[in-house]
Structures are given as structure tokens and as C-alpha cells.
Amino acid sequence: MKVLFWIFVAIGCVYVFYTGAMAVWSYLEVTSLVEEVVNERASRTDRQERASRVRDDIVKKVAASGINVDERAISVSDEGKTLDVSVRWNWPVIVYQEREYLAVPLKHDRSFAVPERR
């Protein structure tokens, strides 16, 4: 009986490590995508449509990466010379029959200095 208990403890530890590693991966992936989109789009777009274009590109790239982020949880605001980007999502820990019972909330907020249009 003790052996079975320790096997379950070992499986639980491996699962916790795997879930944590995947959550860190998703955070790094979203951070990378946000920086890539802002560097590509921010200086090449007119100020009137800069925030909406950057947001649309972030939505497309995050969806293509396979990370489940609600569109409403991505916000981009243009503050003149800065662009404020906020992305919020949950990384599931315990899922049973396609229903999340426990999830880790993650968030990436960053302000970017936007150079003048080239």
C-alpha cells in the first residue's frame, strides 16, 4: 500500500512540474508575441488606427500559437508616445470532461515607447 501511495505522489509531482512548465512557456510565448507585434506594427501605422491594428495582430498570433486567450482579455491603448498592452488568460491545471476546475491566472502588462512613423 505504501508503494502505491508513493507512486501517486510521484505522478502528482510530475504533473505539477509539467503544468508549471507549460504555464511558464505560455507566459514567455505571449510576451514574445506581444513584443514582436508591437515592434512590427507600432511605428508603421497611423496613430488613429495603431491600437486596433496592434490588438488585432496580437489576437491572431496568440490564437495561432494555440494558447486559449479570450479576445476581450486583450487590450491595447494608445497614450501618444506610449502604447499600453495588457493580456490576461488562464492556464488550466485541472480539467475534467472539457471543464476547467482549477486554473492559474496569468497576466502580461507592458508599456512600449513608440517611435515616430517612418
C-alpha positions as CSV (number, residue, x, y, z in Angstrom):
1,M,0.0,0.0,0.0
2,K,2.9,2.4,0.8
3,V,4.4,1.8,-2.7
4,L,1.1,2.7,-4.4
5,F,0.9,5.9,-2.3
6,W,4.4,6.9,-3.3
7,I,3.7,6.2,-7.0
8,F,0.7,8.5,-6.8
9,V,2.8,11.2,-5.1
10,A,5.5,10.9,-7.8
11,I,2.8,11.1,-10.5
12,G,1.4,14.2,-8.8
13,C,4.8,15.8,-8.5
14,V,5.5,15.2,-12.2
15,Y,2.1,16.6,-13.2
16,V,2.6,19.7,-11.1
17,F,6.0,20.3,-12.6
18,Y,4.7,19.8,-16.1
19,T,1.7,22.2,-15.6
20,G,4.1,24.8,-14.1
21,A,6.5,24.5,-17.0
22,M,3.6,24.8,-19.5
23,A,2.3,27.9,-17.7
24,V,5.8,29.5,-17.9
25,W,6.0,28.6,-21.6
26,S,2.6,30.2,-22.3
27,Y,3.7,33.4,-20.4
28,L,7.0,33.6,-22.4
29,E,5.2,32.9,-25.7
30,V,2.6,35.7,-25.1
31,T,5.4,38.1,-24.0
32,S,7.3,37.3,-27.2
33,L,4.3,37.6,-29.4
34,V,3.3,41.0,-27.9
35,E,6.8,42.4,-28.3
36,E,7.0,41.1,-31.9
37,V,3.7,42.6,-32.9
38,V,4.4,46.0,-31.3
39,N,7.8,46.2,-32.9
40,E,6.4,45.3,-36.3
41,R,3.2,47.4,-36.3
42,A,3.5,50.3,-33.9
43,S,5.8,52.6,-35.9
44,R,4.4,51.7,-39.3
45,T,0.7,52.5,-38.6
46,D,-1.1,55.8,-38.3
47,R,-1.9,56.8,-34.8
48,Q,-5.6,56.7,-35.3
49,E,-5.7,53.0,-36.1
50,R,-2.5,51.9,-34.3
51,A,-4.1,50.4,-31.2
52,S,-6.8,48.5,-33.1
53,R,-4.3,47.0,-35.6
54,V,-1.8,46.0,-32.9
55,R,-4.7,44.4,-30.9
56,D,-6.0,42.5,-34.0
57,D,-2.5,41.2,-34.8
58,I,-2.0,40.1,-31.1
59,V,-5.3,38.2,-31.2
60,K,-4.4,36.4,-34.5
61,K,-0.9,35.4,-33.4
62,V,-2.0,34.2,-29.9
63,A,-4.7,32.1,-31.5
64,A,-2.3,30.7,-34.0
65,S,0.1,29.7,-31.1
66,G,-2.5,27.5,-29.5
67,I,-2.9,29.5,-26.3
68,N,-6.5,29.9,-25.3
69,V,-7.0,33.7,-24.7
70,D,-10.3,35.4,-24.7
71,E,-10.4,38.2,-27.2
72,R,-11.9,40.5,-24.6
73,A,-8.9,39.9,-22.3
74,I,-6.6,41.7,-24.7
75,S,-6.5,45.5,-24.6
76,V,-4.2,48.0,-26.3
77,S,-4.4,51.7,-25.6
78,D,-2.6,54.5,-27.4
79,E,-1.3,57.2,-25.0
80,G,0.5,59.3,-27.5
81,K,4.2,58.3,-27.4
82,T,3.4,55.1,-25.5
83,L,1.4,52.0,-26.3
84,D,-0.1,50.2,-23.3
85,V,-0.7,46.4,-23.9
86,S,-2.5,44.1,-21.4
87,V,-3.1,40.4,-22.0
88,R,-4.9,38.2,-19.4
89,W,-5.5,34.5,-19.6
90,N,-5.9,31.3,-17.5
91,W,-3.7,28.3,-17.8
92,P,-5.7,25.2,-16.9
93,V,-4.3,22.9,-14.1
94,I,-7.3,20.5,-13.5
95,V,-9.6,19.8,-16.5
96,Y,-12.3,17.1,-16.5
97,Q,-14.6,16.5,-19.4
98,E,-13.6,19.8,-21.0
99,R,-14.4,21.8,-17.9
100,E,-11.7,23.7,-16.0
101,Y,-11.8,23.1,-12.3
102,L,-8.6,24.8,-11.4
103,A,-6.6,27.3,-13.5
104,V,-3.6,29.6,-12.9
105,P,-4.4,33.3,-13.9
106,L,-1.6,34.9,-15.9
107,K,-1.2,38.5,-17.0
108,H,1.2,40.4,-19.1
109,D,1.1,44.2,-18.9
110,R,3.6,46.4,-20.6
111,S,4.1,49.9,-21.9
112,F,6.1,50.5,-25.1
113,A,7.7,53.7,-26.2
114,V,6.5,54.2,-29.8
115,P,8.9,56.0,-32.2
116,E,7.6,58.3,-34.8
117,R,6.3,56.9,-38.0
118,R,8.9,56.0,-40.6
